[in-house]
Amino acid sequence: MADRSTPWLRAAVAVAFTLAMVCVLALWRWLHGPPELYPWVKALHVIAVIAWMAGMLYLPRLFVYHCEAEIGSKQSETFKLMERRLLTVIINPAMVASWGLGLWLAWDGGWYASGWLQAKVVLVLILSGLHGVFVRCVREFGADRNRHSQRFYRIINEVPTVILIGSVILAVVKPF
């Protein structure tokens, strides 16, 4: 049982650290003003998004390989551990940081009313929904109740890439 609670504890610590970092940044902004802080928050946001996307691209690949593993085999148990740790230690905290820092940037930069940002938020909401699907898949694999084929996971693996391309174009080009 200790093995199952350890990733959750690490994830809780990572989320708490992320929230503390956001609070420290908000305090810094309040004390020193936006010129010094905005680029740092932006850099941290980009780092968090990279971590989130890396996990969102890797996790479905693990699912593809996990489909091949025989239920109860050592390989299957290894995939369960890898999937759970990737989700709880990297993907979940990175998503929280991405959202928190992104919302701070949108508010502080005055971008919240911009059309490009509203379109980007729609894409990020879709990505967050996909994140929820992946959470369910990790739970299903963990209980040896996978309902999907390798083909499903190969196709769904492309969705984060499409969202990433759209989000980057919207954030960099700001077409509207």
N, CA, C and O of each residue as an XYZ file, in Angstrom:
704
protein
N       0.821     -1.201      0.000
C       0.000      0.000      0.000
C       0.860      1.258      0.000
O       0.478      2.281     -0.569
N       2.022      1.177      0.642
C       2.905      2.349      0.678
C       3.328      2.755     -0.717
O       3.535      3.938     -0.986
N       3.461      1.769     -1.622
C       3.884      2.053     -2.979
C       2.849      2.906     -3.707
O       3.211      3.764     -4.513
N       1.547      2.674     -3.427
C       0.502      3.440     -4.090
C       0.385      4.853     -3.528
O       0.057      5.783     -4.264
N       0.648      5.026     -2.238
C       0.483      6.348     -1.640
C       1.678      7.263     -1.910
O       1.532      8.485     -1.907
N       2.842      6.692     -2.141
C       4.035      7.505     -2.370
C       3.903      8.419     -3.589
O       4.229      9.600     -3.477
N       3.437      7.930     -4.760
C       3.273      8.859     -5.883
C       2.269      9.968     -5.586
O       2.467     11.108     -6.007
N       1.189      9.649     -4.863
C       0.209     10.665     -4.520
C       0.819     11.718     -3.604
O       0.545     12.911     -3.737
N       1.648     11.259     -2.677
C       2.317     12.201     -1.775
C       3.249     13.108     -2.569
O       3.272     14.321     -2.360
N       4.008     12.521     -3.472
C       4.909     13.328     -4.309
C       4.124     14.306     -5.173
O       4.528     15.456     -5.343
N       3.002     13.846     -5.717
C       2.179     14.724     -6.544
C       1.610     15.868     -5.706
O       1.566     17.013     -6.156
N       1.176     15.553     -4.490
C       0.650     16.606     -3.609
C       1.731     17.618     -3.270
O       1.470     18.820     -3.234
N       2.941     17.137     -3.021
C       4.057     18.043     -2.739
C       4.359     18.904     -3.965
O       4.614     20.101     -3.836
N       4.330     18.294     -5.156
C       4.597     19.049     -6.388
C       3.534     20.116     -6.622
O       3.854     21.243     -7.000
N       2.272     19.762     -6.398
C       1.191     20.737     -6.571
C       1.332     21.852     -5.536
O       1.171     23.026     -5.870
N       1.632     21.499     -4.289
C       1.815     22.510     -3.241
C       2.987     23.428     -3.583
O       2.904     24.642     -3.395
N       4.076     22.850     -4.083
C       5.231     23.654     -4.484
C       4.849     24.609     -5.609
O       5.234     25.778     -5.593
N       4.094     24.112     -6.581
C       3.671     24.943     -7.705
C       2.802     26.096     -7.226
O       2.993     27.240     -7.640
N       1.850     25.794     -6.357
C       0.980     26.859     -5.839
C       1.781     27.866     -5.007
O       1.531     29.070     -5.076
N       2.740     27.371     -4.223
C       3.593     28.280     -3.453
C       4.400     29.173     -4.389
O       4.572     30.363     -4.123
N       4.898     28.594     -5.493
C       5.665     29.370     -6.462
C       4.796     30.476     -7.070
O       5.255     31.605     -7.241
N       3.546     30.149     -7.394
C       2.641     31.149     -7.944
C       2.397     32.265     -6.925
O       2.350     33.440     -7.290
N       2.243     31.901     -5.649
C       2.047     32.910     -4.597
C       3.278     33.806     -4.449
O       3.154     35.021     -4.296
N       4.459     33.200     -4.495
C       5.694     33.986     -4.401
C       5.802     34.941     -5.588
O       6.192     36.098     -5.426
N       5.455     34.453     -6.781
C       5.494     35.316     -7.958
C       4.494     36.462     -7.840
O       4.793     37.596     -8.215
N       3.312     36.163     -7.320
C       2.313     37.227     -7.128
C       2.811     38.258     -6.131
O       2.621     39.459     -6.327
N       3.451     37.792     -5.058
C       4.018     38.719     -4.069
C       5.125     39.565     -4.695
O       5.189     40.773     -4.468
N       5.990     38.933     -5.478
C       7.070     39.644     -6.166
C       6.475     40.721     -7.077
O       6.960     41.852     -7.120
N       5.435     40.353     -7.791
C       4.782     41.292     -8.713
C       4.213     42.483     -7.936
O       4.319     43.629     -8.372
N       3.616     42.197     -6.792
C       3.033     43.243     -5.967
C       4.105     44.186     -5.426
O       3.891     45.395     -5.337
N       5.266     43.620     -5.062
C       6.343     44.432     -4.492
C       7.164     45.174     -5.543
O       7.563     46.318     -5.327
N       7.418     44.521     -6.689
C       8.357     45.079     -7.668
C       7.725     45.524     -8.982
O       8.393     46.179     -9.782
N       6.497     45.200     -9.225
C       5.849     45.626    -10.453
C       6.100     44.662    -11.599
O       6.968     43.795    -11.499
N       5.355     44.803    -12.685
C       5.384     43.854    -13.793
C       6.667     43.798    -14.619
O       6.963     42.728    -15.151
N       7.453     44.869    -14.769
C       8.592     44.760    -15.675
C       9.575     43.647    -15.317
O      10.109     42.994    -16.214
N       9.824     43.415    -14.026
C      10.789     42.387    -13.660
C      10.185     40.986    -13.656
O      10.884     40.011    -13.932
N       8.913     40.877    -13.349
C       8.308     39.578    -13.111
C       7.702     38.926    -14.349
O       7.820     37.712    -14.513
N       7.068     39.684    -15.211
C       6.340     39.109    -16.340
C       7.181     38.133    -17.167
O       6.703     37.036    -17.457
N       8.413     38.480    -17.561
C       9.187     37.522    -18.362
C       9.531     36.242    -17.587
O       9.643     35.173    -18.186
N       9.698     36.341    -16.271
C       9.990     35.156    -15.464
C       8.776     34.238    -15.394
O       8.905     33.019    -15.506
N       7.614     34.817    -15.211
C       6.387     34.020    -15.177
C       6.159     33.368    -16.541
O       5.751     32.210    -16.628
N       6.425     34.117    -17.585
C       6.283     33.589    -18.944
C       7.234     32.412    -19.171
O       6.845     31.400    -19.753
N       8.472     32.545    -18.714
C       9.447     31.455    -18.846
C       8.987     30.222    -18.067
O       9.067     29.102    -18.574
N       8.505     30.423    -16.839
C       8.017     29.297    -16.042
C       6.791     28.652    -16.684
O       6.621     27.435    -16.628
N       5.940     29.476    -17.294
C       4.768     28.952    -17.996
C       5.210     28.066    -19.166
O       4.680     26.970    -19.351
N       6.157     28.531    -19.937
C       6.650     27.746    -21.080
C       7.259     26.425    -20.589
O       7.026     25.376    -21.190
N       8.031     26.471    -19.511
C       8.626     25.250    -18.954
C       7.529     24.278    -18.517
O       7.612     23.082    -18.796
N       6.509     24.788    -17.837
C       5.409     23.931    -17.381
C       4.661     23.320    -18.563
O       4.303     22.143    -18.537
N       4.428     24.121    -19.594
C       3.725     23.616    -20.775
C       4.559     22.535    -21.465
O       4.011     21.527    -21.912
N       5.856     22.729    -21.556
C       6.717     21.709    -22.166
C       6.629     20.402    -21.380
O       6.518     19.329    -21.972
N       6.678     20.487    -20.053
C       6.579     19.281    -19.225
C       5.218     18.608    -19.402
O       5.135     17.386    -19.519
N       4.158     19.409    -19.420
C       2.812     18.854    -19.591
C       2.686     18.168    -20.946
O       2.187     17.046    -21.037
N       3.138     18.843    -21.995
C       3.038     18.264    -23.337
C       3.901     17.015    -23.480
O       3.487     16.046    -24.116
N       5.093     17.029    -22.897
C       5.945     15.831    -22.972
C       5.214     14.634    -22.379
O       5.219     13.547    -22.956
N       4.591     14.837    -21.233
C       3.840     13.754    -20.608
C       2.623     13.347    -21.414
O       2.327     12.159    -21.540
N       1.914     14.327    -21.960
C       0.712     14.033    -22.742
C       1.039     13.316    -24.056
O       0.196     12.608    -24.607
N       2.250     13.500    -24.548
C       2.670     12.793    -25.755
C       3.223     11.404    -25.432
O       3.091     10.484    -26.239
N       3.836     11.248    -24.272
C       4.458      9.977    -23.904
C       3.460      8.975    -23.323
O       3.564      7.778    -23.593
N       2.502      9.444    -22.536
C       1.581      8.540    -21.858
C       0.796      7.644    -22.824
O       0.716      6.439    -22.587
N       0.217      8.181    -23.899
C      -0.492      7.275    -24.815
C       0.432      6.271    -25.507
O      -0.004      5.182    -25.879
N       1.702      6.634    -25.679
C       2.656      5.653    -26.236
C       2.839      4.504    -25.258
O       2.931      3.347    -25.666
N       2.892      4.821    -23.955
C       2.954      3.759    -22.950
C       1.705      2.880    -23.029
O       1.792      1.661    -22.881
N       0.547      3.498    -23.263
C      -0.684      2.726    -23.382
C      -0.619      1.758    -24.562
O      -1.070      0.617    -24.461
N      -0.054      2.220    -25.683
C       0.084      1.352    -26.861
C       0.890      0.115    -26.491
O       0.486     -1.003    -26.810
N       2.015      0.301    -25.828
C       2.861     -0.828    -25.456
C       2.217     -1.664    -24.354
O       2.392     -2.881    -24.314
N       1.480     -1.017    -23.470
C       0.819     -1.738    -22.382
C      -0.247     -2.686    -22.933
O      -0.483     -3.754    -22.368
N      -0.889     -2.299    -24.032
C      -1.889     -3.169    -24.663
C      -1.287     -4.519    -25.057
O      -1.972     -5.541    -25.028
N      -0.017     -4.516    -25.420
C       0.655     -5.753    -25.843
C       1.019     -6.650    -24.668
O       1.196     -7.855    -24.845
N       1.132     -6.087    -23.483
C       1.577     -6.852    -22.316
C       0.439     -7.733    -21.796
O      -0.718     -7.315    -21.757
N       0.781     -8.929    -21.406
C      -0.198     -9.859    -20.851
C      -0.597     -9.398    -19.446
O       0.251     -9.011    -18.642
N      -1.893     -9.447    -19.169
C      -2.399     -9.027    -17.861
C      -1.728     -9.845    -16.760
O      -1.641    -11.071    -16.839
N      -1.257     -9.140    -15.736
C      -0.612     -9.799    -14.604
C       0.870    -10.076    -14.789
O       1.545    -10.507    -13.854
N       1.381     -9.830    -15.995
C       2.807    -10.081    -16.245
C       3.653     -8.998    -15.592
O       3.160     -7.930    -15.228
N       4.922     -9.295    -15.455
C       5.844     -8.304    -14.877
C       5.881     -7.048    -15.751
O       5.953     -5.930    -15.241
N       5.831     -7.243    -17.058
C       5.832     -6.110    -17.990
C       4.601     -5.228    -17.773
O       4.710     -4.002    -17.760
N       3.435     -5.847    -17.605
C       2.213     -5.093    -17.373
C       2.295     -4.302    -16.070
O       1.885     -3.142    -16.018
N       2.816     -4.919    -15.037
C       2.950     -4.228    -13.750
C       3.942     -3.069    -13.844
O       3.759     -2.040    -13.195
N       4.990     -3.236    -14.652
C       5.963     -2.157    -14.862
C       5.298     -0.983    -15.578
O       5.511      0.174    -15.215
N       4.490     -1.288    -16.599
C       3.772     -0.219    -17.306
C       2.821      0.509    -16.371
O       2.726      1.735    -16.427
N       2.116     -0.217    -15.514
C       1.205      0.420    -14.549
C       1.957      1.423    -13.683
O       1.493      2.543    -13.467
N       3.115      1.012    -13.192
C       3.920      1.887    -12.341
C       4.406      3.110    -13.120
O       4.331      4.235    -12.627
N       4.905      2.884    -14.337
C       5.393      3.992    -15.161
C       4.271      4.988    -15.473
O       4.465      6.200    -15.373
N       3.110      4.473    -15.847
C       1.980      5.341    -16.197
C       1.524      6.161    -14.992
O       1.297      7.366    -15.099
N       1.393      5.497    -13.850
C       0.932      6.193    -12.642
C       1.927      7.272    -12.216
O       1.532      8.386    -11.874
N       3.215      6.939    -12.237
C       4.223      7.933    -11.837
C       4.298      9.096    -12.813
O       4.403     10.250    -12.397
N       4.243      8.802    -14.104
C       4.273      9.871    -15.107
C       3.096     10.823    -14.890
O       3.256     12.042    -14.947
N       1.926     10.260    -14.644
C       0.743     11.077    -14.439
C       0.829     11.895    -13.160
O       0.598     13.104    -13.186
N       1.158     11.257    -12.043
C       1.075     11.941    -10.753
C       2.271     12.835    -10.453
O       2.134     13.829     -9.740
N       3.429     12.500    -10.982
C       4.631     13.261    -10.626
C       4.977     14.321    -11.665
O       5.582     15.338    -11.325
N       4.606     14.103    -12.923
C       4.969     15.066    -13.970
C       3.737     15.747    -14.577
O       3.629     16.973    -14.549
N       2.824     14.964    -15.117
C       1.737     15.552    -15.901
C       0.790     16.394    -15.051
O       0.495     17.534    -15.409
N       0.310     15.856    -13.937
C      -0.644     16.616    -13.114
C      -0.057     17.928    -12.590
O      -0.682     18.975    -12.763
N       1.128     17.913    -11.951
C       1.690     19.191    -11.487
C       1.987     20.167    -12.629
O       1.817     21.376    -12.472
N       2.431     19.647    -13.775
C       2.720     20.524    -14.911
C       1.442     21.176    -15.441
O       1.460     22.338    -15.846
N       0.337     20.430    -15.438
C      -0.931     21.006    -15.877
C      -1.379     22.112    -14.921
O      -1.815     23.177    -15.359
N      -1.273     21.860    -13.620
C      -1.662     22.870    -12.631
C      -0.815     24.128    -12.801
O      -1.336     25.244    -12.781
N       0.490     23.941    -12.968
C       1.385     25.087    -13.149
C       1.074     25.820    -14.454
O       1.068     27.050    -14.485
N       0.819     25.082    -15.519
C       0.496     25.705    -16.810
C      -0.745     26.577    -16.699
O      -0.756     27.716    -17.166
N      -1.786     26.042    -16.082
C      -3.021     26.799    -15.914
C      -2.808     28.011    -15.015
O      -3.203     29.125    -15.361
N      -2.184     27.791    -13.863
C      -1.994     28.885    -12.908
C      -1.163     30.017    -13.484
O      -1.549     31.184    -13.410
N      -0.028     29.667    -14.053
C       0.848     30.690    -14.622
C       0.233     31.335    -15.860
O       0.373     32.540    -16.069
N      -0.447     30.537    -16.681
C      -1.098     31.072    -17.878
C      -2.197     32.062    -17.542
O      -2.313     33.111    -18.175
N      -3.003     31.727    -16.547
C      -4.057     32.661    -16.131
C      -3.462     33.947    -15.564
O      -3.979     35.038    -15.805
N      -2.371     33.810    -14.810
C      -1.697     34.995    -14.276
C      -1.191     35.876    -15.413
O      -1.356     37.095    -15.375
N      -0.571     35.260    -16.432
C      -0.064     36.025    -17.577
C      -1.200     36.719    -18.326
O      -1.075     37.876    -18.726
N      -2.307     36.002    -18.510
C      -3.448     36.579    -19.228
C      -3.994     37.790    -18.489
O      -4.322     38.804    -19.105
N      -4.091     37.685    -17.179
C      -4.621     38.800    -16.390
C      -3.628     39.954    -16.325
O      -3.974     41.103    -16.598
N      -2.383     39.630    -15.958
C      -1.380     40.681    -15.780
C      -1.045     41.386    -17.091
O      -0.782     42.589    -17.105
N      -1.055     40.642    -18.182
C      -0.737     41.228    -19.481
C      -1.915     41.898    -20.157
O      -1.759     42.536    -21.198
N      -3.105     41.757    -19.563
C      -4.288     42.357    -20.166
C      -4.761     41.628    -21.418
O      -5.459     42.212    -22.247
N      -4.389     40.358    -21.562
C      -4.723     39.601    -22.769
C      -6.093     38.927    -22.687
O      -6.582     38.423    -23.698
N      -6.717     38.906    -21.521
C      -7.920     38.109    -21.290
C      -9.057     38.414    -22.254
O      -9.907     37.552    -22.476
N      -9.103     39.599    -22.831
C     -10.183     39.959    -23.761
C      -9.802     39.714    -25.220
O     -10.615     39.949    -26.114
N      -8.586     39.250    -25.474
C      -8.111     39.054    -26.847
C      -8.697     37.786    -27.465
O      -8.811     36.753    -26.805
N      -9.057     37.879    -28.714
C      -9.635     36.736    -29.428
C      -8.689     35.553    -29.511
O      -9.109     34.407    -29.349
N      -7.404     35.824    -29.763
C      -6.444     34.722    -29.873
C      -6.344     33.962    -28.557
O      -6.219     32.737    -28.564
N      -6.395     34.667    -27.424
C      -6.287     33.996    -26.126
C      -7.546     33.186    -25.845
O      -7.465     32.080    -25.309
N      -8.699     33.721    -26.198
C      -9.933     32.970    -25.981
C      -9.935     31.679    -26.795
O     -10.390     30.640    -26.317
N      -9.425     31.747    -28.026
C      -9.311     30.529    -28.845
C      -8.303     29.560    -28.222
O      -8.519     28.348    -28.224
N      -7.212     30.094    -27.693
C      -6.197     29.247    -27.059
C      -6.774     28.578    -25.816
O      -6.505     27.403    -25.566
N      -7.556     29.305    -25.042
C      -8.177     28.726    -23.840
C      -9.089     27.563    -24.232
O      -9.138     26.554    -23.528
N      -9.809     27.692    -25.345
C     -10.653     26.582    -25.818
C      -9.776     25.361    -26.104
O     -10.124     24.247    -25.715
N      -8.642     25.563    -26.779
C      -7.740     24.440    -27.059
C      -7.184     23.831    -25.768
O      -7.060     22.612    -25.659
N      -6.853     24.673    -24.803
C      -6.308     24.179    -23.538
C      -7.390     23.449    -22.743
O      -7.089     22.490    -22.032
N      -8.632     23.886    -22.852
C      -9.735     23.158    -22.210
C      -9.896     21.770    -22.837
O     -10.137     20.792    -22.130
N      -9.763     21.689    -24.153
C      -9.828     20.389    -24.830
C      -8.670     19.506    -24.365
O      -8.861     18.322    -24.090
N      -7.464     20.085    -24.276
C      -6.307     19.329    -23.791
C      -6.520     18.861    -22.353
O      -6.138     17.746    -21.996
N      -7.126     19.708    -21.536
C      -7.413     19.333    -20.149
C      -8.434     18.194    -20.098
O      -8.328     17.302    -19.257
N      -9.415     18.225    -20.990
C     -10.369     17.120    -21.090
C      -9.687     15.830    -21.489
O      -9.990     14.766    -20.949
N      -8.759     15.923    -22.441
C      -7.982     14.749    -22.845
C      -7.146     14.246    -21.675
O      -6.993     13.038    -21.492
N      -6.610     15.159    -20.894
C      -5.875     14.806    -19.683
C      -6.773     13.947    -18.782
O      -6.331     12.935    -18.238
N      -8.024     14.357    -18.632
C      -8.977     13.582    -17.840
C      -9.211     12.197    -18.422
O      -9.331     11.225    -17.677
N      -9.277     12.097    -19.739
C      -9.409     10.784    -20.394
C      -8.196      9.916    -20.058
O      -8.338      8.728    -19.768
N      -7.014     10.511    -20.097
C      -5.803      9.757    -19.779
C      -5.788      9.304    -18.322
O      -5.314      8.210    -18.015
N      -6.302     10.137    -17.430
C      -6.404      9.737    -16.015
C      -7.284      8.490    -15.910
O      -6.941      7.533    -15.216
N      -8.416      8.515    -16.602
C      -9.303      7.348    -16.591
C      -8.612      6.115    -17.171
O      -8.765      5.013    -16.645
N      -7.858      6.294    -18.244
C      -7.145      5.169    -18.855
C      -6.107      4.577    -17.903
O      -5.958      3.358    -17.824
N      -5.392      5.439    -17.182
C      -4.414      4.946    -16.205
C      -5.125      4.113    -15.144
O      -4.638      3.053    -14.753
N      -6.261      4.586    -14.684
C      -7.031      3.832    -13.675
C      -7.512      2.496    -14.237
O      -7.450      1.472    -13.556
N      -7.994      2.509    -15.490
C      -8.465      1.269    -16.100
C      -7.335      0.272    -16.283
O      -7.496     -0.908    -15.972
N      -6.195      0.729    -16.783
C      -5.041     -0.168    -16.897
C      -4.624     -0.682    -15.520
O      -4.279     -1.853    -15.366
N      -4.657      0.202    -14.524
C      -4.275     -0.188    -13.165
C      -5.152     -1.291    -12.608
O      -4.698     -2.110    -11.810
N      -6.421     -1.314    -13.030
C      -7.361     -2.339    -12.579
C      -7.481     -3.481    -13.586
O      -8.367     -4.326    -13.459
N      -6.603     -3.511    -14.579
C      -6.616     -4.534    -15.644
C      -7.951     -4.566    -16.379
O      -8.474     -5.637    -16.686
N      -8.504     -3.370    -16.661
C      -9.778     -3.272    -17.373
C      -9.673     -2.358    -18.592
O     -10.602     -1.597    -18.863
N      -8.591     -2.413    -19.314
C      -8.441     -1.574    -20.499
C      -9.542     -1.903    -21.503
O      -9.785     -3.075    -21.792
N     -10.206     -0.882    -22.033
C     -11.302     -1.061    -22.976
C     -10.916     -0.711    -24.414
O     -11.722     -0.886    -25.328
N      -9.708     -0.224    -24.623
C      -9.363      0.304    -25.941
C      -8.237     -0.502    -26.599
O      -7.485     -1.223    -25.943
N      -8.159     -0.348    -27.917
C      -7.142     -1.046    -28.698
C      -5.880     -0.177    -28.857
O      -5.865      1.012    -28.540
N      -4.850     -0.820    -29.352
C      -3.627     -0.067    -29.666
C      -3.930      1.035    -30.675
O      -3.403      2.143    -30.575
N      -4.781      0.721    -31.642
C      -5.122      1.693    -32.685
C      -5.741      2.956    -32.072
O      -5.406      4.070    -32.474
N      -6.639      2.780    -31.105
C      -7.247      3.917    -30.419
C      -6.176      4.802    -29.801
O      -6.210      6.023    -29.956
N      -5.221      4.190    -29.099
C      -4.174      4.970    -28.428
C      -3.220      5.615    -29.430
O      -2.703      6.704    -29.182
N      -2.986      4.956    -30.546
C      -2.136      5.560    -31.583
C      -2.805      6.805    -32.171
O      -2.137      7.804    -32.441
N      -4.116      6.742    -32.366
C      -4.844      7.888    -32.920
C      -4.937      9.017    -31.897
O      -4.676     10.175    -32.223
N      -5.306      8.684    -30.666
C      -5.478      9.719    -29.632
C      -4.137     10.374    -29.280
O      -4.103     11.486    -28.752
N      -3.046      9.684    -29.572
C      -1.711     10.234    -29.326
C      -1.437     11.464    -30.202
O      -0.573     12.275    -29.869
N      -2.154     11.606    -31.303
C      -1.938     12.733    -32.215
C      -2.685     13.995    -31.776
O      -2.327     15.097    -32.192
N      -3.706     13.850    -30.951
C      -4.525     14.997    -30.539
C      -3.701     16.057    -29.807
O      -3.825     17.238    -30.131
N      -2.852     15.679    -28.820
C      -2.054     16.727    -28.162
C      -1.140     17.481    -29.128
O      -0.882     18.670    -28.939
N      -0.655     16.798    -30.152
C       0.217     17.458    -31.133
C      -0.545     18.535    -31.892
O      -0.039     19.641    -32.081
N      -1.746     18.219    -32.322
C      -2.571     19.187    -33.050
C      -2.887     20.389    -32.152
O      -2.809     21.537    -32.590
N      -3.242     20.115    -30.897
C      -3.534     21.194    -29.953
C      -2.285     22.042    -29.700
O      -2.369     23.268    -29.617
N      -1.143     21.395    -29.579
C       0.116     22.119    -29.376
C       0.392     23.067    -30.542
O       0.738     24.229    -30.329
N       0.243     22.585    -31.750
C       0.497     23.417    -32.934
C      -0.437     24.630    -32.943
O       0.004     25.761    -33.151
N      -1.723     24.385    -32.717
C      -2.680     25.490    -32.686
C      -2.386     26.490    -31.586
O      -2.463     27.699    -31.805
N      -2.050     25.993    -30.400
C      -1.770     26.885    -29.266
C      -0.540     27.750    -29.504
O      -0.545     28.941    -29.195
N       0.507     27.154    -30.050
C       1.735     27.915    -30.302
C       1.486     28.981    -31.362
O       1.930     30.120    -31.214
N       0.785     28.621    -32.421
C       0.493     29.602    -33.473
C      -0.338     30.761    -32.898
O      -0.067     31.927    -33.187
N      -1.340     30.434    -32.091
C      -2.163     31.496    -31.499
C      -1.349     32.398    -30.586
O      -1.511     33.617    -30.620
N      -0.464     31.807    -29.758
C       0.305     32.601    -28.781
C       1.392     33.432    -29.446
O       1.679     34.543    -28.999
N       1.996     32.916    -30.498
C       3.125     33.632    -31.119
C       2.640     34.607    -32.185
O       3.070     35.760    -32.207
N       1.756     34.162    -33.065
C       1.308     34.999    -34.176
C       0.196     35.974    -33.742
O       0.104     37.084    -34.266
N      -0.640     35.556    -32.790
C      -1.782     36.364    -32.320
C      -2.597     36.859    -33.524
O      -2.705     38.062    -33.759
N      -3.174     35.906    -34.289
C      -3.820     36.285    -35.546
C      -5.089     37.124    -35.401
O      -5.514     37.757    -36.367
N      -5.690     37.144    -34.244
C      -6.896     37.971    -34.048
C      -7.049     38.316    -32.600
O      -7.998     39.004    -32.226
